[in-house]
Structures are given as C-alpha cells and as structure tokens.
Amino acid sequence: GTKPKLIELGTLKVSKMGFGTLNLPLDKTQGDDNTLQVVQAAHEAGVNLIDTAEAYGFGASEKLTRWAVEKAGLKIGQTSGSTMENDKELAVATKFAPVPWRPGAE
C-alpha cells in the first residue's frame, strides 16, 4: 500500500499520526517481542513519529523504544541535511517531569 503523506513540523517531515509509548510493558527495557512487532507495524503503516516520556516507567519506555527501533533496523533522529523523508528515520517527541516529581530529584 501507499504510505501516508508527511506534514511539516518545524524542520521535520512527520506522519500525521504518531505512536504513543505509554502503554508499552514498562517492566522491560529490551527483549520484548510484542513491542518490536508494534513498532514494526506502526512503521509499515507510515508512522515516523514516536511519543515517549521519562515518566513512562521512569525511563523504561524510552529504553524499550530505543531497543525496538534498533532491532527493527530503524534510526532515531535524522541524517544531516535530511527532512525525515528517509524511510528508516524516526522522529521522537519526549518530555520530562518537572522537579520535584522527576524520579531521583532531591
């Protein structure tokens, strides 16, 4: 099938729909085949924008996302001069919790 058109977001070109990682199995940081399959399915559907946060499992979501992206043969970030139209490049939107709610904040 054809992949959805990308939209401009600043200097990036991203899919209209992103992939949220809040509901990944946050007791794992790698080795989860279901997460790998979901990342692959989202990519095959044309999604190149992943949304995560350090608060999702206190960083577990970010680690598991990285593991699955690498295992799928994809890349987080863009090559210099690229506009995210490379089929293997993914944009990641992340957030951090404000102090004092950030894990480990004093």
Helices and strands as residue ranges (DSSP letters): E 6-9, E 12-15, E 19-20, H 33-44, E 49-51, H 60-71, E 75-76, E 89-93
